[in-house]
Amino acid sequence: MRSYAAAPETAVWPQPRQSSVAAGRRPQPFVCGVCSRQRRADSAQPWLQMTVGTVCATAVAGRFREAVKSTTKSTLLVDADQHGPDDVIEALRLLRETDSRKPEETHRARKKQVEVIVFAAQEEHAGSKEWKQVKRSARLQFEIVPRTVAYGDPNDAAIDNRVRKLAEDRASRPNEVAILASDSDFVDTVNFGISRGMEVVAIVPENRPTVLRAFEPTAARLLMLPAKESPGKVRAVLHADGRGEVMLCDPVLGTETPDVFTPLLDLGYCTAATSPDMLMPSIVNFWVTNNLGDLTVFPYQRGVQECSEALQSRTSTSWARRSQNLAFVLPTRGRRKSELYGTSKAAAVFHGGGPFVIPDTPDLVQTAMQKLGYIEAADYLEEVLLVFCNHANNKHNLRKLGLLPDGDEPRVAAEKVREAMLSSGYGFWEMASSDSHVRAELVKTGRLPSEDAPRTAVSRALRRLLKEDHVPPMSSYCGKIWQATNLAA
């Protein structure tokens, strides 16, 4: 074997360093950051190197755990029948600006991940342009809730069911569950979630004081959704001769509403249970009974102002007390929003065609259904009432009054609707759906020759369509329209 001797003062390849293990010494731990200088520590104190390394590793792990803790997961549940994308965006802002942590921990909450689940009746909500902004700011999921040929609110039931499932799944449930609530129906749902140790948030519009009070006794975190005071551009008038009229007008700004509740209560036109912000049926009864002429019934503030001015013009003893029951109806149709009308409610009132009043007679319900477009001469009232009660706004009103039929006989259901129509707290009732979208779809699929076809042709085409989808067709025209819109999809 050849060997090479290194000449003095000449460079040589460095010899491999003997490992500490081979040398019988404890290996030095790898230490990062500012502690790396411990590599140069005295080898006689290896315990010091191990201690410093452990401290650094623990600090890194602690920072990682802290980062994980600083991200909270929230699930927001929304009923699409009651709330649109504007409300959801505002609710997201409230959730991200507030936290359920203890005050000393709030500074750690750097990020909140929110999943929005929207419960809707139709799939077209999912592709709506209005929801794009929500998609950009949160994870958005639509849950399509089928409509059923029965009374009750399927969206409410679906939301309640989701909360109960999340509450029972302790391992994977989010840090908090929020419900966007416009009524007090979810109080029991909230209490159930809290009883299972779940953090629950109730987000309620600030212009719903009754609902806010209903949630206050619960242990839920209560957030108020700001009311957007965009001016409406529609005025609805009930004329002295009983005719109703809607018209476009200059923007109507919200004003402070005067107190007319007390004098109307004294005169018997409302009850102590009547909400002070839902007095229009009582005002109309007072106005008609005292023959005061034309009355603005929308916007609400203007009608209350006119009533207040009338009450102040005479002494209280000169007014006629309540002597008759009247059903006041302000029809609404659709939930479209346009700059032309100012607000979605103003648009719905405009397309409703104008208010009307019906005296309390045996055929009150049938007359109301006819004026609202639900019934024709040969239609079955039982079927028509089922369709009427399943429209979202009508269902909401009936439920708030405790008069939503639930498996009742047709006679009992009709009596409940009659009582609701005569109540002193509600006047907005939704009209039967337009058939324009159904006609367009029938033409598109070749089931109808043109959109101008007579109703009889549309009815026959709908009957064939429903049978193809294994849905027993209703007898009434509005019933088949409702079925095609909600059941056959």
Secondary structure, DSSP 8 states (H G I E B T S, - for coil): -------TT----------TTTTT--------GGGGGGGGS-TT-HHHHHHHHHHHHHHHHHHHHHHHHTEEEEEEEEETTT--HHHHHHHHHHHHH---S-GGGGGG--EEEEEEEEEESSGGGTT-GGGHHHHHHSEEEEEE----SSSS-HHHHHHHHHHHHHHH-TTT--SEEEEE-SSGGGHHHHHHHHHTT-EEEEEEETT-HHHHHHHTTSSSEEEEE------EEEEEEE-TTS-EEEEEEEEE--------HHHHHHTTSS-TTS-TT--HHHHHHHHHHTT---EEEESHHHHHHHHHHHHHHS-GGGS----S-EEEEEEE------TTTSSHHHHHHHHH---EEEES-TTHHHHHHHHTT---TT--HHHHHHHHHHSHHHHHHHHHTT---SS--HHHHHHHHHHHHT-SS--EEE----SHHHHHHHHHTTSSS-TT--HHHHHHHHHHHHHHTT----SSHHHHHHHHHHT--
